[in-house]
């Protein structure tokens, strides 16, 4: 469960970062 929680948030963070960069 914890691993899934971490991966989902990492994906969300990277997604938001890519939007802010572009």
N, C-alpha and C positions, 0 to 999 in steps of 0.2 A: 504493500500500500504506500509506504513512504517513498519508495523509488518512483512509483507512478506519479505521486504528488510532485516530487521534485522535477521529473522530466516534463510534466505538463507546464509547470511554471517557467522552466527554462525555455521551453518553446514559446510561451507567451512573451517572455522578456526579449528573446532574440527577435521575435516578430515586431514588437514595439520599437526596438532599437533600429531595425532595418527601415521602418517607416520614418523614424525621426531623421535618420541619416539621409534618406532620399527625399 
